[in-house]
Structure formats: structure tokens, C-alpha cells
Amino acid sequence: MADLMQRRSRAFALRLARVFVLAVAVPLAAAFGCGGDMKPSVGSETHFLTLCDDDSCPDGWQCLCGVCTASCAADDECAGFGSHATCAPLGPREAEGRCPADEAPAMCDVGCVYGSDCTTLGSEFRCEQGYCRPRVEAPDPEPLTCETPQPIARANVVVLGDSLIELSDFATDLETAGTTAGVFASTGALRSYASALYSILADGPFSINRQYDNARNEGTARVVVMDGGATDVLNVPCGATPTVDCMAMQNAAAGGEVLLGSLASDGVEHVVYFFYGDPPPTSDLIEIKPSLDVLRPLVENACGKAGLACHFLDLRPLFALHPEYFAQDGVNLSAAGASAIADAVVSVMLERCVAAP
């Protein structure tokens, strides 16, 4: 036992960012088939989901997606890591550049939408792009090497969202920009179902889910481009200092999870989800900026834990210092704004190999 503890100590001394997690009250009996005689366990100093490089995890653990864990094939193999641990596929995160390619098909992980979802792991953890991780800055996505793209049939691209899309030329601009870049085929048309009426992210009779129901009835989709969330906080105001406990936040986050789950189940390969730039000070929307700031990370987390490659595009950097991207009403998009978002979406598609065969 003393030799084992010395080996663990030497291994962890190599790490620049060691994070110890407080006790987690879970059974110690589960075993994980991840190689070696030692099996990962949860105890007074758990190593589960702590940062790692290739050689810094203890015997019996694997460094996958940058953290110490175990590969798995089913949820019950992760029971020893706590009731919230599941066997999460790595394919979507590899497609997003968040995990190196050619790792294990799946690993034990803890998904999340709210920071409170990570409290069982200890105060050192936060919810980061849909999974519980130590409180350190998230690394930039890994650069991907894309094969020669095979353009996606336009009919296999579905656009969902609210008035920012329906009342602008965004879908047309996206079609043009994507075709010019070689992402879309040169014939046919994208299928846009965006609606100012059916624009609530939360599930219900006026939900964006109803848009997707119509799209699904008319054909399959490989790629979905969408926005959503602003209508939710407009319809159910969360006050001047909103929190995640506001009903609009809760319902919108849950609705996003439901919709993204449906897309994954139906075989959609990629989602590009763009979230709003900050409204100009003179806009009628300025009053919901605090609510959008609270909702943004919840939607990003729902996107990050979805069972498909979901690429979250925060429009704040794009819209900074560009009030002309809004229409005169300060709410909807101008022609310049619609075109700028379309170009940004296509750039994400190229960077993340969305059109790769």
C-alpha cells in the first residue's frame, strides 16, 4: 500500500493543475474495465474528472478528454463514480474539437446544465459546456483537419428559430454563403421553418419544437442551424437581477434539452446554435439583456451535452461595435446583420468539418 501511495504521489506531482475533490458519498465496490489491476474508486480524495495529461492518472485510470476517468460501454459501469455519472459518448465532442479523436468510444462523465448539477463532485467543479469540470479556463477547441468536403444537399439543411431569422434574409444569405464556400450543393433550397409565433424554446404549443415537427414530417435533416431563447425571457420576465431559478430559464433550458435530444435521436449530425449579440442601449430588448446573460450558458451547456455535434456560436463578439447589425427597431436584424451571422455560421461549418464526408 505504501508503494502504491508513493506511485500516485509521484504521478500527480507531474501535473500543473492538480485538483482534489472533497468526499463523495458513493459505494466503493464498483469495478471498471479500463486496464491494469487497480480499479478506480471514489474515496476521501477522488481523482475522478481531475485534469490530466497522458501519464498523470493513477494506475487503473485513463486520461480521456483531458480528465482522469474510465472508458465504458454502459451506464452501470460508471456507478462507482456516483449516481450522476453516466457513460457519455465521445464522438460528438470529438466532432466539436473538444476531445482528441481516436480516443475511447465513451467515458464515464457527469453531464450538467446548471452549476448545481456538479455539487456532488465538490466546490472545485463547475458546469462547462455541458460537463462538470474543475474551475479552470476551458481550452480552445482542437484544430481539425477536414477531408475534401462533399457538399451537403440543401434539402438536408434545416433552419429553426425566431423572428431574427423569419423577418430577415438570414436563410437566403446562409444558402448563398454556404454554396460559395462549398458547404452546400449548388441546387435546391434550404428548408427554413423559423417563426416569430412558434419561437419559444420551452416545450409547449408555441415551441420551436413545433417547427421541428413540421420539418421532420417533410424529410430528414443532416444539419440544423438555429437560434432561440429570447422569446422565452420576453414572455416571462425574470426581473432586473435574474437567476437560473426563474421559471423562464428553467423551462427554456429544459426545452432546449428536449429539442436537441429529438434531433440526436433522429440522426441529425450537426447543429450550429447561434445565441444573440448584446442589444444596443436604445433597443427595446436592452431590458432583457441580464436575462439573456443568465440563459446563454444554460443553452450552451444543453448544446454541449447533446448526443450530437452541437456547435455553439456566441454572437456577442461579432456584434460588438456594430449597432448597424440591428434593424431600426433595435430588435430584429438588418441586412448587414443577417449577412454577418450567415458568414459566421459558414465559418463554423468549415472549421468543424460539417461538410466532410
C-alpha positions in Angstrom: 0.0 0.0 0.0 2.8 2.4 0.8 4.4 1.7 -2.6 1.0 2.4 -4.3 0.6 5.7 -2.5 4.2 6.8 -3.5 3.5 6.0 -7.1 0.3 8.1 -7.0 2.1 10.9 -5.4 4.9 10.9 -8.0 2.3 10.8 -10.9 0.3 13.7 -9.6 3.5 15.8 -8.9 3.9 16.0 -12.7 0.6 17.8 -13.2 0.5 21.6 -13.3 -3.2 21.8 -12.3 -4.0 19.2 -9.7 -7.4 19.4 -8.3 -8.5 17.4 -5.2 -12.2 16.9 -4.7 -14.0 16.5 -1.4 -15.5 13.2 -0.3 -18.4 11.9 -2.4 -20.7 9.6 -0.6 -21.0 6.7 -3.1 -20.3 3.0 -3.0 -16.7 1.8 -3.4 -17.4 -1.6 -4.7 -17.8 -1.0 -8.4 -15.0 -2.1 -10.7 -14.2 -0.6 -14.1 -12.6 -2.5 -17.0 -10.1 0.1 -18.1 -6.8 -1.8 -17.9 -4.5 -2.7 -15.1 -5.2 -4.4 -11.8 -6.2 -1.3 -9.8 -9.8 -0.2 -10.3 -10.9 3.5 -10.0 -12.8 4.2 -6.8 -14.3 7.2 -5.1 -13.0 8.0 -1.7 -11.7 10.8 0.6 -9.5 12.0 -2.3 -11.2 11.1 -5.6 -9.3 11.6 -8.9 -12.5 11.4 -11.0 -12.6 14.2 -13.6 -9.5 15.9 -12.4 -7.2 17.4 -15.1 -4.6 15.1 -16.6 -2.1 14.5 -19.4 -1.2 11.1 -20.8 0.9 10.0 -17.8 -0.7 11.7 -14.9 -3.6 9.5 -13.9 -3.2 6.8 -11.2 -3.0 3.1 -12.1 -6.3 1.8 -13.4 -7.4 5.1 -14.7 -7.4 6.6 -18.2 -6.8 10.2 -19.3 -9.7 10.8 -21.7 -10.8 14.2 -23.0 -8.3 15.8 -20.6 -9.6 14.3 -17.3 -9.0 11.1 -15.3 -11.8 8.7 -15.8 -12.6 5.2 -17.3 -13.8 4.1 -20.6 -17.2 2.4 -20.6 -19.9 0.8 -22.7 -22.9 1.2 -20.5 -24.1 3.5 -17.6 -23.9 0.8 -15.0 -20.1 0.6 -15.5 -19.9 4.2 -14.1 -21.9 3.5 -10.9 -18.9 3.7 -8.7 -18.3 7.3 -9.7 -21.7 8.4 -8.2 -25.3 8.4 -9.1 -24.9 11.2 -11.6 -22.1 9.6 -13.6 -23.1 8.2 -17.0 -21.4 6.6 -19.9 -21.1 9.5 -22.3 -20.2 9.0 -26.0 -17.1 11.0 -27.1 -18.0 11.1 -30.8 -19.9 14.4 -30.6 -17.2 16.2 -28.6 -14.5 14.9 -31.0 -16.5 16.4 -33.9 -16.6 19.7 -32.0 -12.8 19.6 -31.4 -13.3 19.4 -27.6 -11.7 15.9 -27.3 -8.9 14.4 -29.3 -10.1 12.0 -32.0 -9.5 8.2 -31.8 -10.0 8.0 -28.0 -12.4 5.6 -26.4 -15.9 5.5 -27.8 -17.3 6.6 -24.5 -16.2 7.5 -21.0 -17.7 7.9 -17.5 -18.6 11.5 -17.1 -21.1 13.8 -15.3 -23.3 15.9 -17.6 -24.8 19.2 -16.4 -26.8 22.3 -17.4 -26.7 24.1 -14.1 -23.7 24.6 -11.8 -25.6 22.9 -9.1 -25.5 19.7 -11.1 -21.8 19.4 -10.2 -22.1 19.9 -6.4 -21.7 16.2 -5.7 -18.2 16.4 -7.1 -17.2 19.3 -4.8 -16.9 23.0 -4.8 -14.0 22.9 -7.2 -16.2 21.9 -10.1 -18.4 23.9 -12.4 -20.6 23.2 -15.4 -18.5 23.7 -18.6 -20.1 23.2 -22.0 -22.4 20.5 -20.6 -20.0 18.5 -18.4 -18.6 19.0 -14.9 -15.0 20.2 -14.9 -12.5 21.8 -12.5 -12.8 25.6 -12.3 -10.1 26.4 -14.8 -10.3 28.1 -18.2 -11.6 25.8 -20.9 -9.1 25.1 -23.6 -9.7 26.2 -27.2 -11.2 23.6 -29.5 -8.6 21.3 -31.1 -7.9 22.3 -34.7 -9.5 19.7 -37.1 -8.0 18.5 -40.4 -11.0 18.3 -42.7 -11.1 16.0 -45.7 -12.2 17.4 -49.1 -15.8 18.3 -48.4 -18.7 16.7 -50.1 -21.3 19.5 -50.3 -24.5 18.8 -48.3 -27.7 18.7 -50.2 -29.6 21.9 -49.4 -32.7 19.9 -48.6 -30.8 18.2 -45.8 -30.2 21.6 -44.0 -33.0 22.8 -41.7 -33.2 26.3 -40.2 -35.2 26.8 -37.0 -35.6 29.9 -34.8 -37.4 33.1 -34.1 -38.1 36.5 -35.7 -34.5 37.3 -36.2 -34.5 34.6 -38.9 -38.0 34.7 -40.2 -38.1 38.5 -40.6 -34.6 38.8 -42.2 -32.8 37.4 -45.2 -30.7 35.1 -43.0 -31.8 31.8 -44.6 -31.1 33.2 -48.1 -27.7 34.6 -47.0 -26.8 31.3 -45.4 -27.6 29.5 -48.6 -25.5 31.8 -50.7 -22.6 31.9 -48.3 -22.6 28.1 -47.8 -22.8 27.4 -51.5 -19.9 29.8 -52.3 -17.8 28.1 -49.6 -18.6 24.6 -51.0 -20.5 23.5 -47.9 -23.9 23.3 -49.7 -24.7 21.8 -53.1 -25.5 24.3 -55.8 -29.1 23.3 -56.4 -32.2 23.1 -54.3 -33.1 25.2 -51.3 -32.5 25.2 -47.6 -35.6 24.3 -45.5 -36.4 27.2 -43.2 -39.2 26.9 -40.6 -38.3 29.9 -38.5 -41.3 31.6 -37.0 -42.0 34.6 -34.8 -45.1 32.8 -33.5 -43.6 29.4 -32.8 -40.4 30.8 -31.3 -40.4 29.7 -27.6 -37.5 27.4 -26.7 -39.5 25.8 -23.8 -41.7 22.9 -24.9 -45.3 23.8 -25.5 -47.9 24.7 -28.2 -45.8 27.7 -29.4 -42.4 26.0 -29.1 -39.6 25.8 -31.7 -40.2 22.0 -31.3 -43.4 22.5 -33.4 -41.1 23.9 -36.2 -39.0 20.8 -36.0 -42.1 18.6 -36.0 -43.0 20.2 -39.4 -39.5 19.7 -40.7 -39.4 16.1 -39.7 -42.7 15.4 -41.4 -41.3 16.8 -44.6 -37.9 15.0 -44.7 -34.8 14.1 -42.8 -32.1 16.6 -41.9 -28.3 16.2 -41.5 -27.6 19.7 -40.3 -29.8 22.1 -38.2 -29.0 25.9 -37.9 -30.9 27.7 -35.2 -31.3 30.3 -32.6 -33.8 30.5 -29.7 -34.3 31.7 -26.1 -35.1 35.5 -26.4 -38.9 34.9 -26.7 -38.9 32.9 -23.5 -37.5 35.7 -21.4 -39.6 38.3 -23.2 -42.8 36.4 -22.4 -41.9 35.5 -18.8 -39.8 38.4 -17.4 -37.2 37.4 -14.8 -36.7 40.8 -13.3 -33.7 43.2 -13.2 -31.5 40.7 -11.5 -32.5 37.3 -12.9 -31.2 34.0 -11.7 -31.3 30.4 -13.0 -34.3 29.8 -10.6 -36.5 32.0 -12.8 -39.2 29.8 -14.4 -38.4 31.1 -17.9 -34.8 30.0 -17.5 -35.8 26.6 -16.2 -38.3 25.9 -19.0 -36.1 27.2 -21.8 -33.2 25.1 -20.7 -35.4 22.0 -20.4 -37.0 22.7 -23.8 -33.6 23.1 -25.4 -32.6 19.7 -24.0 -35.8 18.1 -25.3 -35.3 19.6 -28.8 -31.6 18.7 -29.1 -32.4 15.2 -27.8 -35.0 14.8 -30.6 -32.5 15.9 -33.2 -29.9 13.4 -31.9 -32.5 10.6 -31.9 -33.5 11.4 -35.5 -29.9 11.1 -36.7 -29.1 14.8 -37.2 -25.3 15.0 -37.4 -24.6 18.7 -36.6 -26.3 21.7 -35.0 -25.0 25.2 -35.3 -26.7 27.1 -32.5 -26.1 30.9 -32.5 -27.1 33.0 -29.5 -27.8 36.7 -29.5 -25.5 39.6 -29.6 -26.0 42.3 -27.0 -28.8 44.6 -28.0 -27.9 48.3 -28.5 -28.6 50.6 -25.5 -31.5 52.2 -27.3 -33.2 48.9 -28.1 -36.4 47.7 -26.5 -34.5 44.5 -25.9 -32.0 46.1 -23.6 -34.2 45.3 -20.6 -33.8 41.5 -21.2 -30.0 41.6 -21.6 -29.5 40.4 -18.0 -31.8 37.5 -18.6 -30.0 36.6 -21.9 -26.7 36.7 -19.9 -28.1 34.1 -17.5 -29.8 32.0 -20.2 -26.7 31.9 -22.5 -24.6 29.5 -20.5 -27.6 27.2 -19.8 -28.3 26.9 -23.6 -24.5 26.4 -24.2 -24.5 23.6 -21.7 -27.5 21.9 -23.2 -25.9 22.2 -26.5 -22.6 20.8 -25.2 -24.1 17.7 -23.6 -26.4 16.9 -26.5 -25.8 13.5 -28.2 -24.7 15.1 -31.4 -22.1 17.6 -32.5 -23.6 20.9 -31.3 -21.5 24.0 -32.2 -22.5 27.0 -30.0 -21.8 30.4 -31.6 -21.9 33.3 -29.2 -22.7 36.4 -31.3 -21.5 39.0 -28.8 -18.0 39.3 -30.2 -19.4 39.6 -33.8 -22.0 42.3 -32.8 -19.7 44.3 -30.6 -19.3 47.8 -32.0 -21.7 47.0 -34.8 -25.1 48.6 -34.0 -25.9 48.6 -37.7 -26.4 44.8 -37.4 -29.8 45.6 -35.9 -32.7 46.9 -37.8 -34.1 50.4 -37.0 -36.4 48.8 -34.3 -33.3 47.7 -32.4 -34.8 44.2 -32.2 -34.6 42.4 -35.4 -31.7 42.0 -37.8 -30.6 44.4 -40.5 -29.5 43.2 -43.9 -25.9 43.6 -42.7 -26.6 41.7 -39.5 -28.2 38.8 -41.3 -25.3 38.5 -43.7 -22.7 38.7 -40.9 -24.4 35.9 -39.0 -24.7 33.7 -42.1 -20.9 34.2 -42.8 -20.1 33.3 -39.2 -22.2 30.1 -39.3 -20.5 29.0 -42.5 -17.1 29.7 -40.9 -18.1 27.4 -38.0 -19.1 24.7 -40.5 -15.8 24.9 -42.3 -13.8 24.9 -39.1 -15.6 21.9 -37.6 -15.7 19.9 -40.9 -19.5 19.9 -41.0 -19.4 19.2 -44.8 -16.8 16.4 -44.5 -17.9 13.1 -45.9 
